[in-house]
Structures are given as structure tokens and as C-alpha cells.
């Protein structure tokens, strides 16, 4: 199964990259995990938040793999449990989906981009830094795989 995470933002702290890489390597051969950083639009000098989100949207749309099942992370999305996420994962795997998760920029995402998503999801009701979201999403995807494989990583 192919999973792509598109994350607006670059130059994450070293610990973020190390944590994401640690969980990504745990997937093994059954999951092809890719994290692509999307350059954020600079704010100021005549570029407001809406203009910035529109510019970022264009970059995101260009990076979405063709035919991918699009999942947008948004504070208004549904917050699945780890087991529910595993069920989504199972369905995506059975359908041969390439799943693409999008983590927006500091100002969020355009409504147009959100409307293109087949699933809008949130990881928490808390506000988190973007680097933490990358780590948490990757860990939860690994957890979903471990649940489906009856691996002892996840405990009820």
C-alpha cells in the first residue's frame, strides 16, 4: 500500500525528522510511506493569509498522486480512534488505494482543497505544532498497521 503525506512547511527540527523516520521504517515492505514537504508561502509584503493559502493549495494539488484517496487533516474533521483508523486502513488496502494525507500550513487550507477530500480527519482537539502532527500521524498510521497485523505494539 502507498501512503503519501504532504506537509506544508520545511526545516523541521531534527527530532521531528528522526521520529517520523523511525515510525516510517517500522512499516516494513507492506507500506510504501513517503513524506513530501510543501514550501510554505511567505507572508507579509502584500501577501495575506488567504493569498498564502491559495498559493500553497496550488503546490499541494500539484503534489497529490494521481487518483489518490485524499485525506485532509483539519480541526473540523472527524477524530477516529486508533481502531477506527485501522479499519479505514484495511478498507484502503483492500481497495488498492494510494492514500494521500495533507497537513496544511500555519493558516490552514482553502475550503476548495477541503472540499476535494474524501475524508476530513483530525488527530486531536488540541492545537499542535506542525512537526508534532507529522510525528503523531506517522505513529498512528504505524499503529493502524500493527492493529491489523495483531502486533503487540497496540494494547487495548
C-alpha positions as a printed NumPy array, in Angstrom:
array([[  0.   ,   0.   ,   0.   ],
       [  1.188,   3.504,  -0.808],
       [  0.852,   6.341,   1.686],
       [  1.916,   9.877,   0.883],
       [  1.934,  12.651,   3.463],
       [  2.062,  16.177,   2.071],
       [  3.063,  18.642,   4.76 ],
       [  3.286,  22.384,   4.273],
       [  6.486,  23.53 ,   5.897],
       [ 10.187,  22.857,   5.66 ],
       [ 13.154,  22.928,   8.003],
       [ 11.636,  20.854,  10.78 ],
       [ 13.668,  20.266,  13.937],
       [ 15.952,  17.243,  13.841],
       [ 13.837,  15.338,  16.38 ],
       [ 10.778,  15.57 ,  14.088],
       [ 12.596,  14.012,  11.147],
       [ 14.145,  11.343,  13.358],
       [ 10.786,  10.374,  14.866],
       [  8.984,  10.285,  11.503],
       [ 11.787,   8.188,  10.005],
       [ 11.698,   5.785,  12.961],
       [  7.993,   5.055,  12.526],
       [  8.238,   5.004,   8.735],
       [ 10.926,   2.314,   8.762],
       [  8.757,   0.154,  11.035],
       [  6.171,  -0.234,   8.27 ],
       [  8.376,  -2.74 ,   6.519],
       [  7.701,  -3.823,   2.962],
       [  3.917,  -3.785,   3.116],
       [  3.669,   0.025,   3.212],
       [  5.457,   2.444,   0.92 ],
       [  5.475,   5.638,   3.011],
       [  6.526,   8.977,   1.534],
       [  6.64 ,  12.373,   3.221],
       [  6.806,  15.351,   0.861],
       [  7.378,  18.828,   2.199],
       [  5.462,  21.637,   0.516],
       [  7.105,  25.043,   0.501],
       [  5.057,  27.49 ,   2.573],
       [  4.123,  30.831,   1.064],
       [  5.871,  33.75 ,   2.733],
       [  3.502,  36.135,   4.477],
       [  3.832,  39.889,   4.575],
       [  4.912,  42.247,   1.802],
       [  1.407,  42.283,   0.328],
       [  0.647,  38.567,   0.806],
       [ -2.167,  37.952,   3.279],
       [ -3.294,  34.639,   4.8  ],
       [ -5.858,  33.886,   2.084],
       [ -3.387,  34.58 ,  -0.727],
       [ -0.847,  32.408,   1.054],
       [ -3.287,  29.51 ,   1.397],
       [ -4.221,  29.767,  -2.291],
       [ -0.539,  29.619,  -3.309],
       [  0.023,  26.634,  -1.   ],
       [ -3.102,  24.937,  -2.371],
       [ -1.638,  25.083,  -5.872],
       [  1.573,  23.396,  -4.668],
       [ -0.399,  20.777,  -2.752],
       [ -2.633,  19.941,  -5.721],
       [  0.414,  19.5  ,  -7.945],
       [  1.927,  17.07 ,  -5.421],
       [ -1.118,  14.831,  -4.866],
       [ -0.52 ,  11.481,  -6.57 ],
       [ -2.961,  10.904,  -9.422],
       [ -6.06 ,   9.014,  -8.3  ],
       [ -5.089,   9.105,  -4.622],
       [ -7.658,   8.843,  -1.838],
       [ -7.334,  12.317,  -0.33 ],
       [ -7.448,  12.747,   3.451],
       [ -7.201,  16.305,   4.756],
       [ -6.207,  16.919,   8.365],
       [ -8.402,  19.677,   9.73 ],
       [ -9.635,  20.729,  13.156],
       [-13.24 ,  20.289,  11.967],
       [-12.684,  16.736,  10.763],
       [-13.76 ,  13.507,  12.401],
       [-11.437,  12.235,  15.127],
       [-11.21 ,   8.467,  14.692],
       [ -9.983,   6.127,  17.377],
       [ -6.865,   4.133,  16.575],
       [ -9.047,   1.088,  15.878],
       [-11.299,   3.113,  13.55 ],
       [ -8.23 ,   4.382,  11.699],
       [ -7.092,   0.769,  11.342],
       [-10.484,  -0.075,   9.792],
       [-10.058,   2.784,   7.301],
       [ -6.567,   1.481,   6.561],
       [ -7.938,  -2.025,   5.967],
       [-10.537,  -0.693,   3.516],
       [ -7.958,   1.405,   1.675],
       [ -5.66 ,  -1.586,   1.444],
       [ -8.436,  -3.871,   0.162],
       [ -9.396,  -1.287,  -2.46 ],
       [ -5.792,  -0.83 ,  -3.57 ],
       [ -5.921,   2.864,  -2.71 ],
       [ -2.94 ,   5.177,  -2.723],
       [ -3.788,   7.322,   0.302],
       [ -2.59 ,  10.906,   0.495],
       [ -2.774,  12.838,   3.769],
       [ -2.451,  16.631,   3.71 ],
       [ -1.172,  18.71 ,   6.619],
       [ -1.866,  22.367,   5.862],
       [  0.175,  25.436,   6.592],
       [  0.116,  27.821,   9.533],
       [ -3.111,  29.454,   8.334],
       [ -4.805,  26.191,   7.39 ],
       [ -6.153,  25.219,   3.98 ],
       [ -8.596,  26.659,   1.497],
       [-12.196,  25.468,   1.534],
       [-11.689,  24.375,  -2.073],
       [ -8.961,  21.94 ,  -1.032],
       [-11.024,  20.642,   1.891],
       [-13.98 ,  20.003,  -0.429],
       [-11.815,  17.79 ,  -2.638],
       [-11.011,  15.499,   0.281],
       [-12.766,  12.154,   0.522],
       [-12.165,  12.222,   4.268],
       [-11.561,  15.107,   6.628],
       [ -9.88 ,  13.952,   9.806],
       [ -8.43 ,  15.469,  12.951],
       [ -5.87 ,  13.874,  15.212],
       [ -6.88 ,  15.78 ,  18.334],
       [ -8.927,  18.683,  19.608],
       [ -5.681,  20.231,  20.828],
       [ -3.685,  22.685,  18.749],
       [ -0.275,  21.22 ,  17.906],
       [  2.849,  22.398,  16.117],
       [  3.161,  21.099,  12.564],
       [  6.175,  18.95 ,  13.362],
       [  4.264,  17.19 ,  16.113],
       [  1.405,  16.489,  13.689],
       [  3.826,  14.782,  11.29 ],
       [  5.098,  12.551,  14.075],
       [  1.664,  11.787,  15.504],
       [  0.153,  10.981,  12.099],
       [  3.007,   8.656,  11.17 ],
       [  2.829,   6.929,  14.549],
       [ -0.935,   6.439,  14.231],
       [ -0.557,   5.002,  10.732],
       [  2.049,   2.577,  12.064],
       [ -0.3  ,   1.756,  14.947],
       [ -3.1  ,   1.02 ,  12.444],
       [ -0.834,  -1.446,  10.644],
       [  0.148,  -3.055,  13.943],
       [ -3.531,  -3.437,  14.912],
       [ -4.348,  -5.132,  11.612],
       [ -1.337,  -7.437,  11.971],
       [ -2.147,  -8.285,  15.621],
       [  1.239,  -6.925,  16.63 ],
       [  1.671,  -6.287,  20.375],
       [  2.589,  -2.605,  19.792],
       [ -1.072,  -1.654,  20.295],
       [ -2.781,  -2.704,  23.505],
       [ -6.443,  -2.335,  24.403]])
